Every structure is written in structure tokens, then in C-alpha cells.
Amino acid sequence: MFLTISTTGTAAAPATDLGFLLHKHPEKAQTFSTSYGNAHVFYPEASVERTTAALLLEIDPPALARRGKGKGKGRGGAPDSALAQYVNDRPYAASSLLAVALRTVFSSALRGECRTMPERAAAPLPLRIEVPVLPARGGPALVAGLFEPLGWRVEAEPVALDTRFPEWGDSRYVRLVLEGELRLADALRQIYVLLPVLDDAKHYWVSADEVDKLLRFGEGWLEEHPEQKLITSRYLARRWALTRQAMERLELARLADADDIEVEAIDNAVEDTVGPDGEEAQERPTPLAVQRREAILGALRDAGATRVLDLGCGQGQLVGALLKDVRYTEIVGVDVSVRALGSAARRLRLDRLSERQAARVTLFQGSLAYTDARLKGYDAAVLSEVVEHLDLPRLPALEYAVFGSARPRTVVVTTPNVEYNVRWESLPAGHVRHADHRFEWSREEFRGWATTVAARHGYDVAFTPVGPDDPEVGPPTQMAVFTIAAPTTDTRHTNTNTTTGTTTNTTTTTTTSKEAAA
């Protein structure tokens, strides 16, 4: 990934002063080690009239994968996920990795420090900044909306998917050129913040100190930016507690500036509800596991189920929730792991239940890759975060065992939405959420699989998001509710006794359903 900074000059104020301001000599090519590879600084041109400094970050994909501590590799992820660790756009497209390199290499320039030429560091320069390949989630319009309010003349040219096939349209990348007269420190700070905002992804842990970084590098321009909320949210990887903390501090800074007083003088006007770790101290979001369980329970209630199978019950969290509701008269937990069943029994305290409660719940070992007569005759079955733990070639066996053989009236399936993974700040790009996931589906892939299964086995299917439904990438969990398709009745009246001249009306009932068609 690549970025250039150019300026023009005169004999009285030569462009080569850029080398002093960046603290990098134009006659030297320098290399700096980063966590993701090597950053190189060199000058393609250096004259009195025009000087250009280039920052090239040479990404090392294996090093990037090693930082992920093995997630998504080997048997823990689908082949595509493992391959994506090594084959992706990170070596070519500007991202948060380039922003980190910029801060590492040009730290003094970001602070506006230059002992040799302090007056030049404090004065605006004619600057041209070019990023050949920049991910832009939001397109050229968003790029302009971010940079133009800061005084830049913006050229954001979309990069075609393939110049040989113009009918394919444009990619999500742009070639960015910024021109304007700004202090070099201000320009670098804006680039540092807005690169990850446009990429809409951070490739390192986002913690509470990121709020301090945002406010430090956004000082003087972020307080009044019309896209302040979007910048803050994306820069902080949509961690809502950190975003709220940053927005409150920005508002304090704006009010203090308007009243010409110190921030501390009005700081007590905003209630401190954020803890030292950046998380909400009084009000925390409901964990996704709880939201998922509540969504499943809601689907079972809507289906009117009373006898329920929890297939792949694990440690019995859902079984325990069902046991608390008297409407469920029979609850069966099935898992292939004896160890998991033992943990479930201890969690549920089966040995301490009353005789009446104990009669409602059963745990037994079983594999969903085989048909099992014990699974037949139930109102509903739940496959919660189960399918992604199977190798794809084994899915048809599970499909037949559940939908073809057991055939409960209702089947509830939940699985991760791989598109949402970019919103997990601790999950490196291209990795799956759990080491044992063989794959993770996009929304389109999940809908395709579920629709095919429903048609093949005579079910209707409806889809429900679980968790915050992001307008760009959807919810973190996707849920499908399968219901056996209702038969339709076709009644026809025919004359049957024509030989005697007597007309007799008989009724023929034909039952059709997706099940019959299958």
C-alpha cells in the first residue's frame, strides 16, 4: 500500500524543506519495521520547485496471519477463510495498517514538531496527497463529504473491477488525490484518522485509548465536522460505548471553545457513565448469546411447540431456559459429545430436580449425521450455532436426519453471518469466530441453503435477524424458522352414473403439498 505527499516551492521557500518537516532526508531511502511488515520512506523527486515523499508499506501476510493467533486456520475454518489470510487486498489497498505506519514513521511531523524550521511547520503548505488504491465504503461521495469540509480539493476516481470488462462496473476502491494549503501536521492527522474510517475496518484491538487518539488527532477539525458521528463511530469500530464517550468529549470541547473556558469547568455537566475500560458502567448491551436464546424462545412460542428437541445442546443453556417455562412438557437435549452432556447435566442440576421437573427433560448422546428414531414425533427442533461446526460435505446427512427423517413441525436454525465479522474489533480480517467453525455463511449463502432445504423436504421458511441489524452487513446472527407446509385441498364435483341417466355428485379430494412434491 502506498501514499505520496508532494509540495511545491520557490528559491526563498524550497520544496525540499518537506524533508525537514517529515524528519526524513530526501537523499536517503529508509526502512522501518512494523508489526505487519516493513515501511519504506523515499523521495521519487526532490527539487526546489517540487518534492514528493512516498510511504510504502510492504505487508507480510503470514505475519498478519500469525498475529491472529491461528484463528480460522486448519480444521478451525473453511478453506476459503484460511486462504483469505494470505490472499487479500491488504498489501495493495490503504487501510488502518497504513495509518499505523504513518503514525510510526512520521510521529514528529504529526505533532507539528520541527526544531530546524518551526516557522515552516506552523505555516500552511501547498500540498498534494495521493493514495492510488483506497477502500471507500460509501463511494466517492463519502470521500468528498469527509475531506472537502476540511479545505481539500478532492478527486476520488473509482477503480474499475476490470478495465477489460467495463460492464462489470466499479470496485469499492478509489484513487484519491487531495490538493490544498494546510499545515503538514493537520494534513497528516486528517489522513491518519480518515484512512480507517473509509476502509471501515481496523486490524488491531480497539481499546479505550483509541478515544484519546481520535480526540488528539482530531483536535481543531473534528469538533465541527458535519460527518463527526460517522467518523467517530467508524474510527472506533462501532464500539458504541467508546463512540458515546468520544461524542460526549467532543461536545464538551465544542462548548468550552464557544464559551472560551476550560473543558474541566463544564465537565461535570455530563454524567460519567463510562468506566475506565471504555465500557458502559451503568447500562450494558445485552450479550448476543442472550439475544439469540430469546429469539429462539420467541420462535418456539409462536409455533405453539410444547415438545422440543435441542440438537447440539452443548452445555444445556437453551435446555435450562426451556425448563423454566411450564409450557414445554418435554425437552430433549442431544449432543455427540459425552463431555458436553455431562456439563449440561451439572449445569441443570438434574440430580437435584424434583421428580416432576426431571420427567420433563432428557439428555442423550447422538450424531446428527445419522437418522435416529428417537428424534421423531416432536413439535420443534432447534439447531442453534450447530451447522457451521460440520464439514460442508456432511451437511446433506444432517439435512436428511432432521428434515427428512425426524420431521418436526418446526425447525429453528441459527448460524453466524460472516458479513458481520468486520464489526468485531478483535477478529482479524478473514478469520472465523470460533476455532471449530468449518465455514461461516453470508446472508445470501444461508438463504440459498435454507430455501433449498425447505423446498426439498416440504417446509416453508422465514428469516429473522438476531442482534443489531447493520444496514451494510446485516445482523451478527441469522435465524431461519422452518415450518411444515400446510396441505391444500382441491374439491371437484363430477357426474359418475351416466349409464342410468341419473346424475350423482361425488366429491374427490386431492391433497397437494410441497411434501408430496418432494
Solvent accessible surface area in square Angstrom, and as a share of the most:
residue,aa,sasa,rsa
1,M,7,0.03
2,F,64,0.26
3,L,1,0.01
4,T,19,0.11
5,I,1,0.01
6,S,4,0.03
7,T,4,0.02
8,T,65,0.38
9,G,20,0.20
10,T,84,0.49
11,A,96,0.75
12,A,100,0.78
13,A,34,0.27
14,P,34,0.21
15,A,0,0.00
16,T,41,0.24
17,D,9,0.05
18,L,1,0.01
19,G,5,0.05
20,F,99,0.41
21,L,5,0.02
22,L,1,0.01
23,H,85,0.38
24,K,19,0.08
25,H,94,0.42
26,P,31,0.20
27,E,152,0.68
28,K,126,0.53
29,A,87,0.67
30,Q,57,0.25
31,T,81,0.47
32,F,55,0.23
33,S,96,0.62
34,T,28,0.16
35,S,61,0.40
36,Y,8,0.03
37,G,15,0.14
38,N,62,0.32
39,A,0,0.00
40,H,44,0.20
41,V,1,0.01
42,F,61,0.26
43,Y,26,0.10
44,P,80,0.51
45,E,66,0.30
46,A,51,0.40
47,S,48,0.31
48,V,62,0.36
49,E,114,0.51
50,R,84,0.31
51,T,0,0.00
52,T,10,0.06
53,A,2,0.02
54,A,1,0.00
55,L,1,0.01
56,L,60,0.30
57,L,2,0.01
58,E,96,0.43
59,I,13,0.07
60,D,52,0.27
61,P,29,0.18
62,P,56,0.35
63,A,16,0.13
64,L,22,0.11
65,A,3,0.02
66,R,154,0.56
67,R,118,0.43
68,G,3,0.03
69,K,183,0.78
70,G,28,0.27
71,K,80,0.34
72,G,0,0.00
73,K,68,0.29
74,G,62,0.59
75,R,174,0.63
76,G,6,0.06
77,G,7,0.07
78,A,11,0.08
79,P,109,0.69
80,D,113,0.58
81,S,19,0.12
82,A,25,0.19
83,L,106,0.53
84,A,33,0.26
85,Q,4,0.02
86,Y,96,0.37
87,V,103,0.59
88,N,44,0.23
89,D,32,0.16
90,R,16,0.06
91,P,31,0.19
92,Y,150,0.57
93,A,1,0.00
94,A,1,0.01
95,S,0,0.00
96,S,1,0.00
97,L,1,0.01
98,L,0,0.00
99,A,3,0.02
100,V,27,0.16
101,A,1,0.01
102,L,0,0.00
103,R,70,0.26
104,T,71,0.41
105,V,6,0.03
106,F,2,0.01
107,S,44,0.28
108,S,28,0.18
109,A,4,0.03
110,L,2,0.01
111,R,130,0.48
112,G,23,0.22
113,E,83,0.37
114,C,7,0.04
115,R,240,0.88
116,T,92,0.54
117,M,38,0.17
118,P,78,0.49
119,E,113,0.51
120,R,45,0.17
121,A,10,0.07
122,A,66,0.51
123,A,38,0.29
124,P,84,0.53
125,L,3,0.02
126,P,54,0.34
127,L,6,0.03
128,R,66,0.24
129,I,1,0.00
130,E,38,0.17
131,V,1,0.00
132,P,46,0.29
133,V,49,0.28
134,L,0,0.00
135,P,0,0.00
136,A,3,0.03
137,R,68,0.25
138,G,55,0.53
139,G,20,0.19
140,P,53,0.34
141,A,83,0.64
142,L,25,0.13
143,V,0,0.00
144,A,25,0.20
145,G,27,0.26
146,L,0,0.00
147,F,2,0.01
148,E,95,0.43
149,P,66,0.42
150,L,25,0.12
151,G,52,0.50
152,W,8,0.03
153,R,157,0.57
154,V,33,0.19
155,E,81,0.36
156,A,20,0.16
157,E,87,0.39
158,P,57,0.36
159,V,52,0.30
160,A,36,0.28
161,L,104,0.52
162,D,27,0.14
163,T,119,0.69
164,R,185,0.67
165,F,78,0.33
166,P,100,0.63
167,E,129,0.58
168,W,142,0.50
169,G,30,0.29
170,D,89,0.46
171,S,25,0.16
172,R,79,0.29
173,Y,45,0.17
174,V,3,0.01
175,R,71,0.26
176,L,0,0.00
177,V,3,0.02
178,L,0,0.00
179,E,57,0.25
180,G,4,0.04
181,E,128,0.58
182,L,20,0.10
183,R,68,0.25
184,L,6,0.03
185,A,2,0.01
186,D,39,0.20
187,A,0,0.00
188,L,1,0.00
189,R,44,0.16
190,Q,7,0.03
191,I,2,0.01
192,Y,3,0.01
193,V,0,0.00
194,L,0,0.00
195,L,2,0.01
196,P,1,0.01
197,V,0,0.00
198,L,1,0.00
199,D,0,0.00
200,D,6,0.03
201,A,15,0.12
202,K,18,0.08
203,H,25,0.11
204,Y,40,0.15
205,W,139,0.49
206,V,0,0.00
207,S,33,0.21
208,A,26,0.20
209,D,73,0.38
210,E,3,0.01
211,V,0,0.00
212,D,62,0.32
213,K,32,0.14
214,L,0,0.00
215,L,30,0.15
216,R,124,0.45
217,F,12,0.05
218,G,1,0.01
219,E,115,0.52
220,G,72,0.69
221,W,24,0.08
222,L,0,0.00
223,E,34,0.15
224,E,127,0.57
225,H,11,0.05
226,P,102,0.64
227,E,59,0.27
228,Q,30,0.13
229,K,146,0.62
230,L,52,0.26
231,I,0,0.00
232,T,0,0.00
233,S,27,0.17
234,R,10,0.04
235,Y,1,0.00
236,L,0,0.00
237,A,17,0.13
238,R,77,0.28
239,R,39,0.14
240,W,103,0.36
241,A,3,0.03
242,L,0,0.00
243,T,17,0.10
244,R,93,0.34
245,Q,40,0.18
246,A,0,0.00
247,M,52,0.23
248,E,40,0.18
249,R,90,0.33
250,L,6,0.03
251,E,69,0.31
252,L,8,0.04
253,A,30,0.24
254,R,88,0.32
255,L,65,0.32
256,A,5,0.04
257,D,121,0.63
258,A,75,0.58
259,D,88,0.46
260,D,131,0.68
261,I,76,0.38
262,E,126,0.57
263,V,56,0.32
264,E,135,0.60
265,A,66,0.51
266,I,32,0.16
267,D,69,0.36
268,N,139,0.71
269,A,82,0.63
270,V,48,0.28
271,E,116,0.52
272,D,119,0.62
273,T,9,0.05
274,V,17,0.10
275,G,17,0.16
276,P,143,0.90
277,D,84,0.43
278,G,0,0.00
279,E,43,0.19
280,E,3,0.01
281,A,59,0.46
282,Q,132,0.59
283,E,115,0.52
284,R,154,0.56
285,P,76,0.48
286,T,65,0.38
287,P,83,0.52
288,L,35,0.17
289,A,49,0.38
290,V,45,0.26
291,Q,51,0.22
292,R,41,0.15
293,R,65,0.24
294,E,100,0.45
295,A,28,0.22
296,I,3,0.02
297,L,29,0.14
298,G,18,0.17
299,A,12,0.09
300,L,0,0.00
301,R,106,0.39
302,D,131,0.68
303,A,37,0.28
304,G,50,0.48
305,A,2,0.01
306,T,52,0.30
307,R,76,0.28
308,V,0,0.00
309,L,0,0.00
310,D,4,0.02
311,L,0,0.00
312,G,26,0.25
313,C,9,0.06
314,G,24,0.23
315,Q,85,0.38
316,G,0,0.00
317,Q,76,0.34
318,L,15,0.08
319,V,0,0.00
320,G,14,0.14
321,A,23,0.18
322,L,0,0.00
323,L,13,0.06
324,K,177,0.75
325,D,37,0.19
326,V,130,0.75
327,R,110,0.40
328,Y,1,0.00
329,T,81,0.47
330,E,52,0.23
331,I,0,0.00
332,V,3,0.02
333,G,0,0.00
334,V,2,0.01
335,D,18,0.09
336,V,99,0.57
337,S,41,0.27
338,V,98,0.56
339,R,208,0.76
340,A,19,0.15
341,L,20,0.10
342,G,25,0.24
343,S,26,0.17
344,A,0,0.00
345,A,32,0.25
346,R,171,0.62
347,R,126,0.46
348,L,17,0.09
349,R,142,0.52
350,L,50,0.25
351,D,132,0.69
352,R,178,0.65
353,L,45,0.22
354,S,65,0.42
355,E,156,0.70
356,R,205,0.75
357,Q,58,0.26
358,A,41,0.32
359,A,85,0.66
360,R,29,0.11
361,V,13,0.08
362,T,64,0.37
363,L,37,0.19
364,F,33,0.14
365,Q,92,0.41
366,G,13,0.12
367,S,39,0.25
368,L,20,0.10
369,A,16,0.12
370,Y,144,0.55
371,T,76,0.44
372,D,29,0.15
373,A,83,0.64
374,R,127,0.46
375,L,3,0.02
376,K,108,0.46
377,G,57,0.54
378,Y,20,0.07
379,D,18,0.10
380,A,0,0.00
381,A,0,0.00
382,V,0,0.00
383,L,0,0.00
384,S,28,0.18
385,E,37,0.16
386,V,15,0.09
387,V,0,0.00
388,E,0,0.00
389,H,57,0.26
390,L,31,0.15
391,D,61,0.31
392,L,89,0.44
393,P,118,0.74
394,R,111,0.40
395,L,8,0.04
396,P,81,0.51
397,A,41,0.32
398,L,0,0.00
399,E,11,0.05
400,Y,120,0.46
401,A,1,0.01
402,V,0,0.00
403,F,0,0.00
404,G,19,0.19
405,S,19,0.12
406,A,5,0.04
407,R,58,0.21
408,P,1,0.01
409,R,123,0.45
410,T,6,0.04
411,V,0,0.00
412,V,0,0.00
413,V,0,0.00
414,T,0,0.00
415,T,0,0.00
416,P,2,0.01
417,N,0,0.00
418,V,49,0.28
419,E,54,0.24
420,Y,24,0.09
421,N,14,0.07
422,V,64,0.37
423,R,17,0.06
424,W,87,0.30
425,E,35,0.16
426,S,61,0.40
427,L,21,0.10
428,P,37,0.23
429,A,49,0.38
430,G,33,0.32
431,H,8,0.04
432,V,1,0.01
433,R,57,0.21
434,H,97,0.43
435,A,67,0.52
436,D,38,0.20
437,H,12,0.05
438,R,49,0.18
439,F,7,0.03
440,E,15,0.07
441,W,24,0.08
442,S,22,0.14
443,R,80,0.29
444,E,146,0.66
445,E,94,0.42
446,F,2,0.01
447,R,122,0.44
448,G,38,0.37
449,W,36,0.13
450,A,0,0.00
451,T,71,0.41
452,T,66,0.38
453,V,1,0.01
454,A,4,0.03
455,A,64,0.49
456,R,124,0.45
457,H,22,0.10
458,G,0,0.00
459,Y,1,0.00
460,D,66,0.34
461,V,38,0.22
462,A,60,0.46
463,F,52,0.22
464,T,57,0.33
465,P,68,0.43
466,V,4,0.02
467,G,21,0.20
468,P,80,0.50
469,D,86,0.45
470,D,16,0.08
471,P,135,0.85
472,E,79,0.36
473,V,15,0.08
474,G,0,0.00
475,P,8,0.05
476,P,3,0.02
477,T,0,0.00
478,Q,11,0.05
479,M,7,0.03
480,A,0,0.00
481,V,28,0.16
482,F,0,0.00
483,T,66,0.38
484,I,50,0.25
485,A,9,0.07
486,A,80,0.62
487,P,86,0.54
488,T,86,0.50
489,T,96,0.56
490,D,56,0.29
491,T,70,0.41
492,R,140,0.51
493,H,130,0.58
494,T,66,0.38
495,N,94,0.48
496,T,79,0.46
497,N,55,0.28
498,T,106,0.62
499,T,131,0.76
500,T,92,0.53
501,G,69,0.67
502,T,76,0.44
503,T,92,0.54
504,T,59,0.34
505,N,111,0.57
506,T,51,0.30
507,T,83,0.48
508,T,73,0.42
509,T,82,0.48
510,T,55,0.32
511,T,86,0.50
512,T,68,0.40
513,S,28,0.18
514,K,95,0.40
515,E,85,0.38
516,A,76,0.59
517,A,92,0.71
518,A,82,0.64
